Amino acid sequence: MGFLFRKRIKLLPGVWLNLSKGGVSTSIGGKGLTVNIKSGKTKTTVGIPGTGLNYSETSAAAHQVHKTPIPARAGIPTLVWLLILVVAMVLLLK
């Protein structure tokens, strides 16, 4: 079993600086939608709070060269989950 180090520092409401053994990253967002940026990669996580259901998608920075072409609709699943999240939140708030 190895040692683990993680520290999360709140910079602003909804903005966090994350420190770990693997490096430094920044998280923006909160329950339901979070964007994490680390080493030129962006990880977007969309979920329905309280259900344990979420979807994550990782993408490289725009300036990085990809060996394989990226499909034109790579961001569609994230948009679908975001739409589901918004509808669920509206229904829960009624």
Buried (B, 14 or more C-beta within 10 A) or exposed (E): EEEEEEEEEEEEEEEBEBEEEEEEBEBBBEEBBBEBBBEEEBBBBBBBBEEEEBBEBEBEEEEEEEEEEEEEEEBEEBEEBBEBBEEBEEEEEE
